[in-house]
């Protein structure tokens, strides 16, 4: 399946929908396109004219910014590969969900 919702889980046990995955593309909860996880292993953010590289996921599932800085600390690991990394980076880093 190449479609699914992205949920934020809060410390008090609540959850709410924060975005959506359609194929390799990531959308916020309002349906606005944010970017995608590329087949080349990079995460792309929506630009004014072209999408541009903002990060990548290494072989261990760690999510990095394009300048090789690991996101915050080692707890930002995904088991969902580049799509999971793109969902995290584009929804949390660029989309304002924390």
C-alpha positions as CSV (number, residue, x, y, z in Angstrom):
1,X,0.0,0.0,0.0
2,X,1.4,3.4,-0.9
3,X,-1.0,5.5,1.1
4,X,-1.4,6.2,4.8
5,X,-1.8,8.8,7.5
6,X,0.9,10.2,9.7
7,X,-0.1,10.6,13.4
8,X,1.3,12.5,16.3
9,X,1.2,10.6,19.6
10,X,1.3,12.8,22.7
11,X,2.7,11.9,26.1
12,X,-0.7,11.9,27.6
13,X,-1.8,9.1,25.3
14,X,-3.7,11.1,22.7
15,X,-3.1,11.1,19.0
16,X,-4.1,13.3,16.1
17,X,-3.5,13.1,12.3
18,X,-0.6,15.3,11.3
19,X,-0.2,14.4,7.6
20,X,-0.5,11.9,4.9
21,X,1.7,9.8,2.7
22,X,0.7,9.3,-1.0
23,X,3.2,7.2,-2.8
24,X,6.6,8.8,-2.0
25,X,5.0,12.3,-1.4
26,X,4.2,13.8,2.0
27,X,1.3,16.2,2.7
28,X,0.3,18.1,5.8
29,X,-3.1,17.5,7.4
30,X,-4.5,20.3,5.2
31,X,-3.5,18.4,2.1
32,X,-0.6,20.8,1.2
33,X,2.3,19.1,-0.5
34,X,5.5,19.3,1.5
35,X,8.0,17.2,-0.4
36,X,8.9,13.5,-0.9
37,X,11.4,10.7,-0.2
38,X,13.4,10.2,-3.3
39,X,14.4,6.9,-4.9
40,X,18.0,8.2,-4.6
41,X,17.8,8.1,-0.7
42,X,17.4,11.8,-0.2
43,X,14.5,13.8,1.3
44,X,13.2,16.7,-0.8
45,X,11.3,19.7,0.4
46,X,8.9,21.7,-1.8
47,X,10.6,24.7,-3.3
48,X,9.1,27.6,-5.3
49,X,10.3,26.3,-8.6
50,X,12.0,22.9,-7.9
51,X,12.1,20.6,-4.9
52,X,15.5,20.6,-3.1
53,X,17.4,18.2,-0.9
54,X,17.0,18.7,2.8
55,X,18.1,15.4,4.3
56,X,18.7,11.7,4.0
57,X,18.4,8.5,6.0
58,X,21.4,6.3,6.6
59,X,21.6,2.5,6.5
60,X,20.9,2.4,10.3
61,X,17.7,4.5,10.0
62,X,19.2,7.7,11.4
63,X,17.7,10.8,9.9
64,X,20.2,13.5,8.9
65,X,19.9,17.0,7.5
66,X,21.5,17.5,4.1
67,X,24.6,19.1,5.8
68,X,25.2,15.8,7.6
69,X,23.9,17.0,11.0
70,X,21.9,14.3,12.7
71,X,18.5,15.4,13.8
72,X,18.7,16.4,17.4
73,X,19.9,13.1,18.8
74,X,19.9,9.4,18.2
75,X,16.3,8.8,19.1
76,X,15.3,10.1,15.6
77,X,15.5,6.7,13.9
78,X,13.0,5.3,11.4
79,X,12.3,1.7,10.5
80,X,10.3,2.9,7.5
81,X,13.3,3.9,5.4
82,X,13.4,7.0,3.2
83,X,9.6,7.5,3.3
84,X,9.5,7.4,7.1
85,X,12.5,9.8,7.2
86,X,10.7,12.2,4.8
87,X,7.5,12.0,6.8
88,X,9.4,12.9,10.0
89,X,11.6,15.6,8.6
90,X,8.9,17.3,6.5
91,X,6.1,17.1,9.1
92,X,8.1,17.8,12.2
93,X,11.1,19.8,11.0
94,X,9.4,21.8,8.3
95,X,5.7,21.4,9.2
96,X,5.8,22.6,12.8
97,X,4.5,19.5,14.5
98,X,6.5,18.7,17.6
